[in-house]
Amino acid sequence: MVTPPPSSGQIDVASWPSIRGWAADPLRPDARVLLELWHGDRMVRRFAADQLRPDLVLAGIGDGRHGFDMPLSPSLFDTPSVELRVRRAGSHAELNGSPFTLCCRPALDRSLLAKVEAAIGVMLRYADTAGSLAALRTLLLTQFDAVQQRRSDQVTLPSHIPDGLHGLAARLAAFDPLHLAAAEAPEVSVIIVADAPFGATGVTHLRNEVPCPSP
């Protein structure tokens, strides 16, 4: 239940996929209040608190049309978390409950990994033909490549490595060592560039210095 004036508004719920609350002008109880959502020095959205809320009517706050339910998506931001503020338009007066912080990226915890594993298990159970198994294999390999690329992007290289070798170091560090079983005929061909601006010793030193990301 909301409280009557002099309180002029508050944020009731701040989460994805929307922010809900109310705002009213005690001096003009039937007027609509224009609000702004700010992230740092950037105004994300401007919206009006004009939705009917029965609890506001019961509290005697104007005609009760002072609520808002503003859709909000984490795709609007490019940081792991954001601090947001809801202000009256054209001023720095904030609603009660502002500022607030929202997490933009869900944590990859064990429960989420368990759900992914369970989903793969279900797909494997129903993949009873060669075509469906091939489709599942393609899906998993595509996602595995995406994970490997993400690991490569997050590799931190030692500062003493020459700039010209940073790209090579990142690619080397993204993959685990390759172990080949003995065979009469080779199954994998490895091409080593002979004419290169660095020697074999430099490459070996580079590989030993770059830490492999934890699995």
C-alpha positions, -999 to +999 in steps of 0.1 A: +000+000+000+014+034-010+015+064+014-003+097+006+015+131+001+039+147+010+055+116-006+053+122-043+062+088-057+083+057-054+097+027-073+079-004-063+097-030-085+131-025-102+140-056-122+138-070-157+117-068-178+101-037-164+103-009-137+071-003-119+060+024-095+041+057-093+047+094-092+023+123-085+024+161-079+009+169-045+001+204-057-017+192-088-031+158-078-048+152-112-018+161-134+004+135-150+041+135-140+067+131-168+097+109-157+131+102-171+153+071-167+190+079-165+222+057-168+251+079-158+249+110-180+227+093-206+189+096-206+177+061-216+140+068-218+113+094-210+078+082-200+047+094-182+032+081-149-003+079-162-016+043-155-046+037-133-038+020-099-066+012-075-043+014-045-036+050-054-073+057-055-078+042-021-048+062-007-065+094-020-037+103-044-055+122-071-076+102-095-053+072-092-038+075-127-002+080-116+013+045-120+039+034-145+051+001-158+080+008-181+095-021-202+133-024-199+157-048-215+193-056-206+202-053-243+201-015-239+234-017-219+268-031-226+281-036-190+276-065-165+256-043-142+240-008-144+231+019-118+199+036-130+180+067-117+144+077-122+140+115-121+112+140-127+117+153-163+138+185-164+150+182-128+173+161-106+145+152-082+145+114-079+117+090-068+121+071-036+140+039-044+163+056-069+191+049-077+191+012-080+214-014-096+204-042-120+226-071-132+226-073-170+242-107-174+229-138-155+256-157-136+266-190-152+260-210-120+257-248-115+219-248-118+220-231-152+247-256-164+226-284-151+196-272-172+218-270-203+231-305-196+196-318-191+184-302-224+213-318-243+203-352-227+167-348-239+179-340-274+202-369-275+175-392-263+152-382-292+179-381-318+173-416-331+183-412-368+215-404-385+202-371-397+191-360-363+223-371-347+243-351-374+222-320-367+228-323-329+265-328-335+266-297-357+248-277-331+271-287-303+303-282-323+291-247-333+285-238-297+319-253-287+336-231-313+318-201-299+331-210-264+366-214-277+365-180-294+353-165-261+382-181-243+406-167-268+391-132-264+397-133-227+433-144-227+457-120-210+491-120-226+524-113-207+536-078-213+570-089-225+557-106-256+564-086-288+534-069-303+537-088-335+532-121-317+501-111-297+477-125-323+495-158-325+498-161-287+461-156-283+453-183-308+477-207-293+465-201-257+429-208-267+435-245-275+446-274-253+477-294-264+471-318-292+479-355-285+480-379-314+479-416-311+506-436-329+494-448-364+509-463-394+495-437-417+491-401-406+455-389-400+464-352-393+486-329-413+504-301-395+519-273-416+547-253-401+557-221-419+594-222-425+599-187-437+586-167-408+598-135-390+603-155-358+623-187-350+611-220-335+627-211-302+605-179-299+574-199-306+583-225-280+590-197-254+557-180-263+537-212-258+553-219-225+546-184-212+509-180-221+486-196-194+458-217-206+424-206-194+408-228-168+381-251-182 
